[in-house]
Amino acid sequence: MDLKVCGKCGARFMNGQLYWSTGKEGKKKDLAGLVCDKYGNEECINELKGTEHNGDTWDKRAAFLAGFTEAMKLTTDN
């Protein structure tokens, strides 16, 4: 078994698969979009850091929440 731990954020990659701290499998592109691209440095071991990866980002999450909030307002106003 190959276990790598990022020195910057503590992300764990087991046999190349990212696992979140909850133990759930994750996607390297989402880690890159949420953490590595903004906060990573030379210690970051995610090979998708700084690449075109189309991962999840905080901006995408905020836009989803704004849309959800607006949709909820429309359904409760009627």
All heavy atoms as a GROMACS GRO file, in nm:
protein
  602
    1MET      N    1   0.084  -0.118   0.000
    1MET     CA    2   0.000   0.000   0.000
    1MET      C    3   0.089   0.124   0.000
    1MET      O    4   0.186   0.132   0.073
    1MET     CB    5  -0.090  -0.001   0.124
    1MET     CG    6  -0.174   0.123   0.132
    1MET     SD    7  -0.275   0.144   0.281
    1MET     CE    8  -0.328  -0.016   0.322
    2ASP      N    9   0.051   0.220  -0.083
    2ASP     CA   10   0.125   0.345  -0.094
    2ASP      C   11   0.042   0.456  -0.029
    2ASP      O   12  -0.067   0.488  -0.076
    2ASP     CB   13   0.150   0.376  -0.242
    2ASP     CG   14   0.222   0.508  -0.262
    2ASP    OD1   15   0.316   0.537  -0.185
    2ASP    OD2   16   0.186   0.582  -0.356
    3LEU      N   17   0.091   0.513   0.081
    3LEU     CA   18   0.022   0.622   0.150
    3LEU      C   19   0.109   0.746   0.143
    3LEU      O   20   0.225   0.744   0.183
    3LEU     CB   21  -0.005   0.586   0.297
    3LEU     CG   22  -0.069   0.697   0.381
    3LEU    CD1   23  -0.208   0.731   0.330
    3LEU    CD2   24  -0.073   0.658   0.526
    4LYS      N   25   0.050   0.855   0.089
    4LYS     CA   26   0.118   0.984   0.084
    4LYS      C   27   0.032   1.086   0.157
    4LYS      O   28  -0.090   1.089   0.140
    4LYS     CB   29   0.141   1.028  -0.061
    4LYS     CG   30   0.237   0.939  -0.135
    4LYS     CD   31   0.258   0.988  -0.276
    4LYS     CE   32   0.354   0.893  -0.348
    4LYS     NZ   33   0.369   0.928  -0.488
    5VAL      N   34   0.097   1.168   0.238
    5VAL     CA   35   0.027   1.272   0.313
    5VAL      C   36   0.086   1.406   0.274
    5VAL      O   37   0.208   1.424   0.277
    5VAL     CB   38   0.041   1.250   0.466
    5VAL    CG1   39  -0.031   1.359   0.542
    5VAL    CG2   40  -0.013   1.113   0.504
    6CYS      N   41   0.001   1.500   0.236
    6CYS     CA   42   0.047   1.633   0.196
    6CYS      C   43   0.103   1.707   0.317
    6CYS      O   44   0.037   1.716   0.421
    6CYS     CB   45  -0.068   1.712   0.135
    6CYS     SG   46  -0.022   1.879   0.083
    7GLY      N   47   0.222   1.759   0.303
    7GLY     CA   48   0.285   1.835   0.411
    7GLY      C   49   0.220   1.969   0.436
    7GLY      O   50   0.234   2.027   0.543
    8LYS      N   51   0.145   2.020   0.338
    8LYS     CA   52   0.080   2.150   0.353
    8LYS      C   53  -0.056   2.139   0.422
    8LYS      O   54  -0.083   2.206   0.519
    8LYS     CB   55   0.064   2.216   0.215
    8LYS     CG   56  -0.010   2.347   0.215
    8LYS     CD   57   0.065   2.454   0.289
    8LYS     CE   58  -0.011   2.586   0.281
    8LYS     NZ   59   0.042   2.687   0.367
    9CYS      N   60  -0.144   2.051   0.370
    9CYS     CA   61  -0.281   2.048   0.422
    9CYS      C   62  -0.318   1.917   0.492
    9CYS      O   63  -0.423   1.908   0.553
    9CYS     CB   64  -0.381   2.074   0.310
    9CYS     SG   65  -0.400   1.936   0.194
   10GLY      N   66  -0.232   1.817   0.483
   10GLY     CA   67  -0.261   1.691   0.549
   10GLY      C   68  -0.349   1.597   0.468
   10GLY      O   69  -0.391   1.493   0.519
   11ALA      N   70  -0.380   1.631   0.343
   11ALA     CA   71  -0.461   1.543   0.259
   11ALA      C   72  -0.392   1.408   0.248
   11ALA      O   73  -0.269   1.399   0.242
   11ALA     CB   74  -0.480   1.604   0.121
   12ARG      N   75  -0.474   1.302   0.246
   12ARG     CA   76  -0.419   1.166   0.241
   12ARG      C   77  -0.456   1.100   0.109
   12ARG      O   78  -0.572   1.098   0.070
   12ARG     CB   79  -0.472   1.083   0.357
   12ARG     CG   80  -0.412   1.127   0.489
   12ARG     CD   81  -0.476   1.060   0.606
   12ARG     NE   82  -0.413   1.070   0.735
   12ARG     CZ   83  -0.347   1.168   0.789
   12ARG    NH1   84  -0.324   1.275   0.722
   12ARG    NH2   85  -0.299   1.164   0.911
   13PHE      N   86  -0.354   1.047   0.044
   13PHE     CA   87  -0.371   0.975  -0.081
   13PHE      C   88  -0.325   0.831  -0.058
   13PHE      O   89  -0.209   0.806  -0.026
   13PHE     CB   90  -0.286   1.037  -0.192
   13PHE     CG   91  -0.326   1.178  -0.226
   13PHE    CD1   92  -0.274   1.285  -0.155
   13PHE    CD2   93  -0.415   1.202  -0.328
   13PHE    CE1   94  -0.310   1.416  -0.186
   13PHE    CE2   95  -0.453   1.332  -0.360
   13PHE     CZ   96  -0.400   1.439  -0.289
   14MET      N   97  -0.418   0.736  -0.072
   14MET     CA   98  -0.385   0.596  -0.055
   14MET      C   99  -0.394   0.530  -0.193
   14MET      O  100  -0.500   0.531  -0.256
   14MET     CB  101  -0.482   0.528   0.041
   14MET     CG  102  -0.438   0.390   0.083
   14MET     SD  103  -0.549   0.308   0.203
   14MET     CE  104  -0.607   0.438   0.308
   15ASN      N  105  -0.278   0.477  -0.238
   15ASN     CA  106  -0.269   0.419  -0.372
   15ASN      C  107  -0.320   0.517  -0.477
   15ASN      O  108  -0.391   0.479  -0.570
   15ASN     CB  109  -0.343   0.286  -0.380
   15ASN     CG  110  -0.280   0.181  -0.291
   15ASN    OD1  111  -0.160   0.183  -0.267
   15ASN    ND2  112  -0.361   0.090  -0.241
   16GLY      N  113  -0.290   0.646  -0.459
   16GLY     CA  114  -0.328   0.749  -0.554
   16GLY      C  115  -0.468   0.804  -0.538
   16GLY      O  116  -0.504   0.902  -0.603
   17GLN      N  117  -0.549   0.745  -0.451
   17GLN     CA  118  -0.687   0.790  -0.428
   17GLN      C  119  -0.690   0.885  -0.308
   17GLN      O  120  -0.639   0.853  -0.202
   17GLN     CB  121  -0.778   0.671  -0.401
   17GLN     CG  122  -0.920   0.705  -0.356
   17GLN     CD  123  -1.000   0.780  -0.460
   17GLN    OE1  124  -1.011   0.734  -0.573
   17GLN    NE2  125  -1.052   0.896  -0.425
   18LEU      N  126  -0.752   1.002  -0.328
   18LEU     CA  127  -0.770   1.098  -0.219
   18LEU      C  128  -0.879   1.049  -0.126
   18LEU      O  129  -0.984   1.001  -0.170
   18LEU     CB  130  -0.810   1.235  -0.275
   18LEU     CG  131  -0.861   1.338  -0.172
   18LEU    CD1  132  -0.749   1.380  -0.078
   18LEU    CD2  133  -0.922   1.458  -0.241
   19TYR      N  134  -0.856   1.061   0.004
   19TYR     CA  135  -0.957   1.035   0.105
   19TYR      C  136  -0.970   1.158   0.193
   19TYR      O  137  -0.870   1.210   0.244
   19TYR     CB  138  -0.921   0.913   0.190
   19TYR     CG  139  -0.935   0.784   0.115
   19TYR    CD1  140  -0.830   0.734   0.041
   19TYR    CD2  141  -1.055   0.714   0.115
   19TYR    CE1  142  -0.844   0.616  -0.032
   19TYR    CE2  143  -1.070   0.596   0.043
   19TYR     CZ  144  -0.963   0.548  -0.030
   19TYR     OH  145  -0.978   0.432  -0.101
   20TRP      N  146  -1.095   1.209   0.207
   20TRP     CA  147  -1.120   1.322   0.295
   20TRP      C  148  -1.099   1.277   0.440
   20TRP      O  149  -1.093   1.158   0.469
   20TRP     CB  150  -1.264   1.373   0.277
   20TRP     CG  151  -1.293   1.426   0.140
   20TRP    CD1  152  -1.376   1.370   0.049
   20TRP    CD2  153  -1.240   1.544   0.079
   20TRP    NE1  154  -1.379   1.446  -0.066
   20TRP    CE2  155  -1.297   1.553  -0.050
   20TRP    CE3  156  -1.151   1.642   0.119
   20TRP    CZ2  157  -1.267   1.657  -0.137
   20TRP    CZ3  158  -1.121   1.746   0.031
   20TRP    CH2  159  -1.178   1.753  -0.095
   21SER      N  160  -1.094   1.371   0.531
   21SER     CA  161  -1.071   1.338   0.672
   21SER      C  162  -1.184   1.253   0.730
   21SER      O  163  -1.167   1.186   0.830
   21SER     CB  164  -1.054   1.465   0.755
   21SER     OG  165  -1.171   1.545   0.747
   22THR      N  166  -1.300   1.252   0.663
   22THR     CA  167  -1.413   1.170   0.706
   22THR      C  168  -1.395   1.024   0.667
   22THR      O  169  -1.472   0.939   0.710
   22THR     CB  170  -1.542   1.220   0.641
   22THR    OG1  171  -1.529   1.210   0.499
   22THR    CG2  172  -1.574   1.363   0.681
   23GLY      N  173  -1.296   0.997   0.581
   23GLY     CA  174  -1.275   0.862   0.530
   23GLY      C  175  -1.340   0.839   0.395
   23GLY      O  176  -1.317   0.737   0.331
   24LYS      N  177  -1.421   0.934   0.351
   24LYS     CA  178  -1.489   0.922   0.222
   24LYS      C  179  -1.390   0.950   0.109
   24LYS      O  180  -1.305   1.038   0.120
   24LYS     CB  181  -1.605   1.022   0.217
   24LYS     CG  182  -1.686   1.013   0.091
   24LYS     CD  183  -1.803   1.109   0.093
   24LYS     CE  184  -1.878   1.102  -0.038
   24LYS     NZ  185  -1.985   1.200  -0.047
   25GLU      N  186  -1.406   0.875  -0.002
   25GLU     CA  187  -1.322   0.900  -0.119
   25GLU      C  188  -1.350   1.038  -0.174
   25GLU      O  189  -1.464   1.085  -0.172
   25GLU     CB  190  -1.350   0.796  -0.228
   25GLU     CG  191  -1.296   0.660  -0.198
   25GLU     CD  192  -1.311   0.563  -0.314
   25GLU    OE1  193  -1.356   0.603  -0.423
   25GLU    OE2  194  -1.276   0.446  -0.296
   26GLY      N  195  -1.246   1.105  -0.220
   26GLY     CA  196  -1.260   1.237  -0.278
   26GLY      C  197  -1.198   1.242  -0.415
   26GLY      O  198  -1.138   1.146  -0.462
   27LYS      N  199  -1.212   1.357  -0.477
   27LYS     CA  200  -1.155   1.380  -0.610
   27LYS      C  201  -1.042   1.480  -0.600
   27LYS      O  202  -1.057   1.586  -0.538
   27LYS     CB  203  -1.262   1.431  -0.706
   27LYS     CG  204  -1.373   1.331  -0.729
   27LYS     CD  205  -1.479   1.387  -0.821
   27LYS     CE  206  -1.592   1.287  -0.836
   27LYS     NZ  207  -1.703   1.345  -0.911
   28LYS      N  208  -0.932   1.447  -0.663
   28LYS     CA  209  -0.815   1.536  -0.661
   28LYS      C  210  -0.849   1.673  -0.718
   28LYS      O  211  -0.801   1.775  -0.670
   28LYS     CB  212  -0.700   1.474  -0.740
   28LYS     CG  213  -0.644   1.349  -0.681
   28LYS     CD  214  -0.536   1.292  -0.772
   28LYS     CE  215  -0.495   1.154  -0.730
   28LYS     NZ  216  -0.394   1.097  -0.820
   29LYS      N  217  -0.937   1.676  -0.820
   29LYS     CA  218  -0.971   1.804  -0.882
   29LYS      C  219  -1.049   1.893  -0.786
   29LYS      O  220  -1.032   2.014  -0.786
   29LYS     CB  221  -1.048   1.782  -1.012
   29LYS     CG  222  -1.184   1.721  -0.998
   29LYS     CD  223  -1.251   1.702  -1.133
   29LYS     CE  224  -1.392   1.651  -1.117
   29LYS     NZ  225  -1.459   1.642  -1.247
   30ASP      N  226  -1.134   1.833  -0.701
   30ASP     CA  227  -1.208   1.913  -0.603
   30ASP      C  228  -1.116   1.965  -0.494
   30ASP      O  229  -1.128   2.081  -0.452
   30ASP     CB  230  -1.323   1.832  -0.542
   30ASP     CG  231  -1.432   1.801  -0.643
   30ASP    OD1  232  -1.445   1.875  -0.743
   30ASP    OD2  233  -1.506   1.704  -0.622
   31LEU      N  234  -1.023   1.883  -0.449
   31LEU     CA  235  -0.924   1.929  -0.351
   31LEU      C  236  -0.844   2.045  -0.409
   31LEU      O  237  -0.820   2.145  -0.342
   31LEU     CB  238  -0.831   1.815  -0.308
   31LEU     CG  239  -0.722   1.853  -0.208
   31LEU    CD1  240  -0.782   1.895  -0.074
   31LEU    CD2  241  -0.626   1.736  -0.190
   32ALA      N  242  -0.807   2.033  -0.536
   32ALA     CA  243  -0.731   2.140  -0.601
   32ALA      C  244  -0.812   2.269  -0.605
   32ALA      O  245  -0.763   2.377  -0.572
   32ALA     CB  246  -0.690   2.098  -0.742
   33GLY      N  247  -0.940   2.259  -0.646
   33GLY     CA  248  -1.024   2.378  -0.657
   33GLY      C  249  -1.058   2.442  -0.524
   33GLY      O  250  -1.070   2.564  -0.514
   34LEU      N  251  -1.073   2.361  -0.420
   34LEU     CA  252  -1.113   2.414  -0.289
   34LEU      C  253  -0.995   2.455  -0.202
   34LEU      O  254  -1.007   2.545  -0.120
   34LEU     CB  255  -1.196   2.309  -0.214
   34LEU     CG  256  -1.331   2.276  -0.276
   34LEU    CD1  257  -1.389   2.151  -0.211
   34LEU    CD2  258  -1.426   2.393  -0.263
   35VAL      N  259  -0.880   2.389  -0.219
   35VAL     CA  260  -0.769   2.412  -0.126
   35VAL      C  261  -0.637   2.442  -0.199
   35VAL      O  262  -0.578   2.548  -0.180
   35VAL     CB  263  -0.749   2.290  -0.032
   35VAL    CG1  264  -0.633   2.313   0.063
   35VAL    CG2  265  -0.876   2.259   0.045
   36CYS      N  266  -0.593   2.349  -0.279
   36CYS     CA  267  -0.456   2.354  -0.333
   36CYS      C  268  -0.427   2.476  -0.420
   36CYS      O  269  -0.321   2.537  -0.406
   36CYS     CB  270  -0.426   2.228  -0.415
   36CYS     SG  271  -0.458   2.074  -0.327
   37ASP      N  272  -0.520   2.511  -0.510
   37ASP     CA  273  -0.494   2.622  -0.601
   37ASP      C  274  -0.473   2.753  -0.526
   37ASP      O  275  -0.391   2.836  -0.567
   37ASP     CB  276  -0.608   2.638  -0.702
   37ASP     CG  277  -0.613   2.526  -0.804
   37ASP    OD1  278  -0.514   2.453  -0.819
   37ASP    OD2  279  -0.718   2.510  -0.868
   38LYS      N  280  -0.547   2.772  -0.418
   38LYS     CA  281  -0.538   2.898  -0.344
   38LYS      C  282  -0.434   2.894  -0.232
   38LYS      O  283  -0.364   2.993  -0.209
   38LYS     CB  284  -0.674   2.933  -0.286
   38LYS     CG  285  -0.678   3.070  -0.224
   38LYS     CD  286  -0.818   3.116  -0.196
   38LYS     CE  287  -0.816   3.258  -0.144
   38LYS     NZ  288  -0.948   3.316  -0.129
   39TYR      N  289  -0.424   2.782  -0.163
   39TYR     CA  290  -0.341   2.776  -0.044
   39TYR      C  291  -0.218   2.687  -0.056
   39TYR      O  292  -0.133   2.690   0.032
   39TYR     CB  293  -0.425   2.729   0.076
   39TYR     CG  294  -0.544   2.817   0.101
   39TYR    CD1  295  -0.673   2.774   0.069
   39TYR    CD2  296  -0.530   2.944   0.154
   39TYR    CE1  297  -0.783   2.854   0.091
   39TYR    CE2  298  -0.639   3.026   0.176
   39TYR     CZ  299  -0.765   2.980   0.144
   39TYR     OH  300  -0.874   3.060   0.165
   40GLY      N  301  -0.210   2.608  -0.162
   40GLY     CA  302  -0.097   2.517  -0.177
   40GLY      C  303   0.034   2.590  -0.200
   40GLY      O  304   0.038   2.703  -0.247
   41ASN      N  305   0.142   2.524  -0.167
   41ASN     CA  306   0.275   2.577  -0.192
   41ASN      C  307   0.361   2.462  -0.243
   41ASN      O  308   0.309   2.362  -0.290
   41ASN     CB  309   0.334   2.645  -0.068
   41ASN     CG  310   0.349   2.550   0.050
   41ASN    OD1  311   0.345   2.428   0.036
   41ASN    ND2  312   0.368   2.606   0.168
   42GLU      N  313   0.492   2.473  -0.230
   42GLU     CA  314   0.581   2.368  -0.281
   42GLU      C  315   0.564   2.236  -0.207
   42GLU      O  316   0.604   2.131  -0.256
   42GLU     CB  317   0.727   2.414  -0.278
   42GLU     CG  318   0.785   2.436  -0.139
   42GLU     CD  319   0.746   2.567  -0.073
   42GLU    OE1  320   0.697   2.658  -0.143
   42GLU    OE2  321   0.762   2.578   0.050
   43GLU      N  322   0.501   2.238  -0.090
   43GLU     CA  323   0.476   2.114  -0.016
   43GLU      C  324   0.357   2.036  -0.071
   43GLU      O  325   0.343   1.917  -0.044
   43GLU     CB  326   0.448   2.144   0.131
   43GLU     CG  327   0.565   2.196   0.210
   43GLU     CD  328   0.524   2.221   0.354
   43GLU    OE1  329   0.535   2.128   0.435
   43GLU    OE2  330   0.479   2.334   0.383
   44CYS      N  331   0.270   2.102  -0.146
   44CYS     CA  332   0.148   2.040  -0.196
   44CYS      C  333   0.182   1.924  -0.289
   44CYS      O  334   0.263   1.937  -0.379
   44CYS     CB  335   0.064   2.144  -0.271
   44CYS     SG  336  -0.091   2.079  -0.334
   45ILE      N  337   0.119   1.808  -0.265
   45ILE     CA  338   0.148   1.689  -0.345
   45ILE      C  339   0.037   1.656  -0.445
   45ILE      O  340   0.045   1.558  -0.517
   45ILE     CB  341   0.177   1.566  -0.257
   45ILE    CG1  342   0.055   1.530  -0.171
   45ILE    CG2  343   0.301   1.588  -0.172
   45ILE    CD1  344   0.069   1.399  -0.096
   46ASN      N  345  -0.067   1.738  -0.451
   46ASN     CA  346  -0.176   1.715  -0.547
   46ASN      C  347  -0.129   1.757  -0.686
   46ASN      O  348  -0.106   1.875  -0.711
   46ASN     CB  349  -0.301   1.792  -0.507
   46ASN     CG  350  -0.422   1.760  -0.591
   46ASN    OD1  351  -0.411   1.693  -0.694
   46ASN    ND2  352  -0.536   1.809  -0.549
   47GLU      N  353  -0.118   1.659  -0.776
   47GLU     CA  354  -0.066   1.690  -0.910
   47GLU      C  355  -0.161   1.777  -0.992
   47GLU      O  356  -0.121   1.831  -1.095
   47GLU     CB  357  -0.036   1.561  -0.987
   47GLU     CG  358  -0.158   1.483  -1.028
   47GLU     CD  359  -0.176   1.352  -0.955
   47GLU    OE1  360  -0.104   1.325  -0.858
   47GLU    OE2  361  -0.263   1.276  -0.997
   48LEU      N  362  -0.284   1.797  -0.946
   48LEU     CA  363  -0.378   1.882  -1.019
   48LEU      C  364  -0.373   2.028  -0.975
   48LEU      O  365  -0.439   2.113  -1.036
   48LEU     CB  366  -0.521   1.827  -1.006
   48LEU     CG  367  -0.543   1.690  -1.067
   48LEU    CD1  368  -0.689   1.648  -1.053
   48LEU    CD2  369  -0.500   1.686  -1.212
   49LYS      N  370  -0.296   2.058  -0.874
   49LYS     CA  371  -0.281   2.198  -0.828
   49LYS      C  372  -0.230   2.283  -0.943
   49LYS      O  373  -0.132   2.253  -1.007
   49LYS     CB  374  -0.183   2.206  -0.711
   49LYS     CG  375  -0.153   2.347  -0.666
   49LYS     CD  376  -0.044   2.345  -0.558
   49LYS     CE  377   0.024   2.477  -0.555
   49LYS     NZ  378   0.158   2.478  -0.599
   50GLY      N  379  -0.303   2.391  -0.970
   50GLY     CA  380  -0.260   2.486  -1.071
   50GLY      C  381  -0.286   2.444  -1.214
   50GLY      O  382  -0.237   2.508  -1.307
   51THR      N  383  -0.363   2.337  -1.235
   51THR     CA  384  -0.394   2.292  -1.371
   51THR      C  385  -0.540   2.324  -1.404
   51THR      O  386  -0.618   2.362  -1.317
   51THR     CB  387  -0.372   2.140  -1.386
   51THR    OG1  388  -0.468   2.071  -1.305
   51THR    CG2  389  -0.231   2.099  -1.345
   52GLU      N  390  -0.576   2.305  -1.529
   52GLU     CA  391  -0.716   2.315  -1.570
   52GLU      C  392  -0.784   2.184  -1.530
   52GLU      O  393  -0.763   2.082  -1.594
   52GLU     CB  394  -0.727   2.337  -1.721
   52GLU     CG  395  -0.680   2.473  -1.767
   52GLU     CD  396  -0.775   2.584  -1.724
   52GLU    OE1  397  -0.898   2.561  -1.722
   52GLU    OE2  398  -0.725   2.693  -1.691
   53HIS      N  399  -0.863   2.185  -1.423
   53HIS     CA  400  -0.918   2.061  -1.371
   53HIS      C  401  -1.069   2.061  -1.355
   53HIS      O  402  -1.128   1.958  -1.332
   53HIS     CB  403  -0.853   2.027  -1.236
   53HIS     CG  404  -0.854   2.141  -1.140
   53HIS    ND1  405  -0.966   2.189  -1.081
   53HIS    CD2  406  -0.751   2.216  -1.094
   53HIS    CE1  407  -0.936   2.291  -1.002
   53HIS    NE2  408  -0.805   2.309  -1.008
   54ASN      N  409  -1.135   2.174  -1.363
   54ASN     CA  410  -1.280   2.183  -1.351
   54ASN      C  411  -1.332   2.124  -1.220
   54ASN      O  412  -1.440   2.066  -1.214
   54ASN     CB  413  -1.350   2.117  -1.470
   54ASN     CG  414  -1.494   2.163  -1.484
   54ASN    OD1  415  -1.528   2.273  -1.445
   54ASN    ND2  416  -1.579   2.078  -1.539
   55GLY      N  417  -1.254   2.136  -1.114
   55GLY     CA  418  -1.296   2.086  -0.983
   55GLY      C  419  -1.390   2.183  -0.914
   55GLY      O  420  -1.413   2.295  -0.960
   56ASP      N  421  -1.445   2.139  -0.804
   56ASP     CA  422  -1.533   2.222  -0.722
   56ASP      C  423  -1.453   2.339  -0.667
   56ASP      O  424  -1.333   2.327  -0.642
   56ASP     CB  425  -1.590   2.138  -0.608
   56ASP     CG  426  -1.716   2.197  -0.547
   56ASP    OD1  427  -1.762   2.302  -0.594
   56ASP    OD2  428  -1.768   2.137  -0.451
   57THR      N  429  -1.518   2.453  -0.650
   57THR     CA  430  -1.453   2.570  -0.590
   57THR      C  431  -1.550   2.634  -0.492
   57THR      O  432  -1.671   2.605  -0.493
   57THR     CB  433  -1.414   2.676  -0.697
   57THR    OG1  434  -1.535   2.728  -0.756
   57THR    CG2  435  -1.324   2.619  -0.804
   58TRP      N  436  -1.499   2.722  -0.409
   58TRP     CA  437  -1.586   2.793  -0.316
   58TRP      C  438  -1.681   2.885  -0.392
   58TRP      O  439  -1.795   2.906  -0.350
   58TRP     CB  440  -1.505   2.869  -0.212
   58TRP     CG  441  -1.433   2.775  -0.122
   58TRP    CD1  442  -1.298   2.753  -0.114
   58TRP    CD2  443  -1.493   2.684  -0.027
   58TRP    NE1  444  -1.271   2.654  -0.022
   58TRP    CE2  445  -1.388   2.610   0.032
   58TRP    CE3  446  -1.623   2.656   0.011
   58TRP    CZ2  447  -1.412   2.512   0.129
   58TRP    CZ3  448  -1.646   2.559   0.108
   58TRP    CH2  449  -1.541   2.489   0.166
   59ASP      N  450  -1.638   2.942  -0.506
   59ASP     CA  451  -1.726   3.025  -0.587
   59ASP      C  452  -1.843   2.943  -0.641
   59ASP      O  453  -1.958   2.989  -0.642
   59ASP     CB  454  -1.650   3.090  -0.702
   59ASP     CG  455  -1.554   3.198  -0.655
   59ASP    OD1  456  -1.574   3.253  -0.544
   59ASP    OD2  457  -1.460   3.230  -0.730
   60LYS      N  458  -1.817   2.821  -0.688
   60LYS     CA  459  -1.924   2.735  -0.737
   60LYS      C  460  -2.022   2.700  -0.625
   60LYS      O  461  -2.143   2.700  -0.645
   60LYS     CB  462  -1.867   2.605  -0.795
   60LYS     CG  463  -1.800   2.620  -0.929
   60LYS     CD  464  -1.752   2.483  -0.976
   60LYS     CE  465  -1.675   2.492  -1.105
   60LYS     NZ  466  -1.628   2.358  -1.149
   61ARG      N  467  -1.969   2.672  -0.509
   61ARG     CA  468  -2.056   2.638  -0.396
   61ARG      C  469  -2.141   2.758  -0.355
   61ARG      O  470  -2.259   2.744  -0.324
   61ARG     CB  471  -1.974   2.588  -0.278
   61ARG     CG  472  -1.918   2.449  -0.303
   61ARG     CD  473  -1.844   2.396  -0.184
   61ARG     NE  474  -1.802   2.258  -0.208
   61ARG     CZ  475  -1.760   2.178  -0.114
   61ARG    NH1  476  -1.752   2.218   0.011
   61ARG    NH2  477  -1.724   2.054  -0.145
   62ALA      N  478  -2.082   2.878  -0.354
   62ALA     CA  479  -2.157   2.999  -0.318
   62ALA      C  480  -2.267   3.026  -0.420
   62ALA      O  481  -2.379   3.063  -0.383
   62ALA     CB  482  -2.064   3.119  -0.307
   63ALA      N  483  -2.239   3.006  -0.548
   63ALA     CA  484  -2.340   3.027  -0.653
   63ALA      C  485  -2.454   2.927  -0.638
   63ALA      O  486  -2.572   2.963  -0.653
   63ALA     CB  487  -2.275   3.015  -0.791
   64PHE      N  488  -2.422   2.803  -0.606
   64PHE     CA  489  -2.526   2.703  -0.584
   64PHE      C  490  -2.616   2.744  -0.468
   64PHE      O  491  -2.738   2.738  -0.477
   64PHE     CB  492  -2.463   2.566  -0.556
   64PHE     CG  493  -2.563   2.465  -0.509
   64PHE    CD1  494  -2.646   2.400  -0.599
   64PHE    CD2  495  -2.577   2.437  -0.373
   64PHE    CE1  496  -2.741   2.308  -0.555
   64PHE    CE2  497  -2.671   2.344  -0.329
   64PHE     CZ  498  -2.754   2.280  -0.419
   65LEU      N  499  -2.555   2.787  -0.357
   65LEU     CA  500  -2.633   2.827  -0.240
   65LEU      C  501  -2.720   2.949  -0.270
   65LEU      O  502  -2.834   2.957  -0.224
   65LEU     CB  503  -2.543   2.853  -0.121
   65LEU     CG  504  -2.478   2.729  -0.060
   65LEU    CD1  505  -2.379   2.769   0.047
   65LEU    CD2  506  -2.584   2.636  -0.004
   66ALA      N  507  -2.667   3.044  -0.347
   66ALA     CA  508  -2.745   3.162  -0.383
   66ALA      C  509  -2.865   3.121  -0.468
   66ALA      O  510  -2.976   3.170  -0.446
   66ALA     CB  511  -2.657   3.262  -0.458
   67GLY      N  512  -2.844   3.033  -0.564
   67GLY     CA  513  -2.954   2.986  -0.648
   67GLY      C  514  -3.057   2.909  -0.567
   67GLY      O  515  -3.179   2.924  -0.586
   68PHE      N  516  -3.010   2.825  -0.477
   68PHE     CA  517  -3.099   2.748  -0.390
   68PHE      C  518  -3.182   2.841  -0.302
   68PHE      O  519  -3.303   2.823  -0.288
   68PHE     CB  520  -3.017   2.651  -0.305
   68PHE     CG  521  -3.101   2.566  -0.214
   68PHE    CD1  522  -3.170   2.458  -0.264
   68PHE    CD2  523  -3.110   2.597  -0.079
   68PHE    CE1  524  -3.249   2.380  -0.179
   68PHE    CE2  525  -3.188   2.519   0.006
   68PHE     CZ  526  -3.258   2.411  -0.045
   69THR      N  527  -3.117   2.942  -0.245
   69THR     CA  528  -3.187   3.038  -0.159
   69THR      C  529  -3.294   3.112  -0.237
   69THR      O  530  -3.407   3.129  -0.190
   69THR     CB  531  -3.086   3.138  -0.098
   69THR    OG1  532  -2.990   3.065  -0.022
   69THR    CG2  533  -3.156   3.240  -0.009
   70GLU      N  534  -3.261   3.153  -0.359
   70GLU     CA  535  -3.358   3.224  -0.444
   70GLU      C  536  -3.476   3.132  -0.478
   70GLU      O  537  -3.591   3.175  -0.475
   70GLU     CB  538  -3.290   3.274  -0.572
   70GLU     CG  539  -3.375   3.367  -0.654
   70GLU     CD  540  -3.419   3.493  -0.579
   70GLU    OE1  541  -3.342   3.544  -0.496
   70GLU    OE2  542  -3.531   3.541  -0.605
   71ALA      N  543  -3.448   3.008  -0.510
   71ALA     CA  544  -3.555   2.913  -0.541
   71ALA      C  545  -3.645   2.891  -0.420
   71ALA      O  546  -3.768   2.882  -0.434
   71ALA     CB  547  -3.496   2.781  -0.589
   72MET      N  548  -3.587   2.884  -0.302
   72MET     CA  549  -3.667   2.866  -0.180
   72MET      C  550  -3.756   2.988  -0.156
   72MET      O  551  -3.870   2.974  -0.113
   72MET     CB  552  -3.576   2.840  -0.061
   72MET     CG  553  -3.508   2.705  -0.064
   72MET     SD  554  -3.623   2.567  -0.075
   72MET     CE  555  -3.706   2.580   0.081
   73LYS      N  556  -3.703   3.107  -0.183
   73LYS     CA  557  -3.784   3.230  -0.166
   73LYS      C  558  -3.904   3.226  -0.259
   73LYS      O  559  -4.014   3.263  -0.220
   73LYS     CB  560  -3.699   3.353  -0.196
   73LYS     CG  561  -3.601   3.389  -0.088
   73LYS     CD  562  -3.526   3.514  -0.128
   73LYS     CE  563  -3.416   3.546  -0.030
   73LYS     NZ  564  -3.337   3.664  -0.075
   74LEU      N  565  -3.884   3.182  -0.382
   74LEU     CA  566  -3.993   3.177  -0.480
   74LEU      C  567  -4.101   3.078  -0.438
   74LEU      O  568  -4.219   3.103  -0.458
   74LEU     CB  569  -3.938   3.141  -0.618
   74LEU     CG  570  -3.851   3.246  -0.685
   74LEU    CD1  571  -3.791   3.190  -0.814
   74LEU    CD2  572  -3.927   3.373  -0.712
   75THR      N  573  -4.062   2.966  -0.380
   75THR     CA  574  -4.161   2.867  -0.339
   75THR      C  575  -4.233   2.906  -0.211
   75THR      O  576  -4.348   2.868  -0.191
   75THR     CB  577  -4.097   2.728  -0.320
   75THR    OG1  578  -3.997   2.735  -0.219
   75THR    CG2  579  -4.038   2.676  -0.449
   76THR      N  580  -4.170   2.983  -0.125
   76THR     CA  581  -4.235   3.021   0.001
   76THR      C  582  -4.317   3.148  -0.014
   76THR      O  583  -4.404   3.176   0.069
   76THR     CB  584  -4.132   3.040   0.115
   76THR    OG1  585  -4.035   3.137   0.076
   76THR    CG2  586  -4.065   2.909   0.146
   77ASP      N  587  -4.292   3.227  -0.118
   77ASP     CA  588  -4.368   3.351  -0.139
   77ASP      C  589  -4.507   3.324  -0.194
   77ASP      O  590  -4.594   3.408  -0.187
   77ASP     CB  591  -4.293   3.444  -0.234
   77ASP     CG  592  -4.172   3.509  -0.167
   77ASP    OD1  593  -4.163   3.504  -0.044
   77ASP    OD2  594  -4.088   3.564  -0.240
   78ASN      N  595  -4.530   3.208  -0.249
   78ASN     CA  596  -4.661   3.178  -0.310
   78ASN      C  597  -4.757   3.122  -0.214
   78ASN      O  598  -4.771   3.070  -0.127
   78ASN     CB  599  -4.643   3.082  -0.428
   78ASN     CG  600  -4.568   3.150  -0.541
   78ASN    OD1  601  -4.581   3.268  -0.559
   78ASN    ND2  602  -4.492   3.074  -0.615
   0.00000   0.00000   0.00000
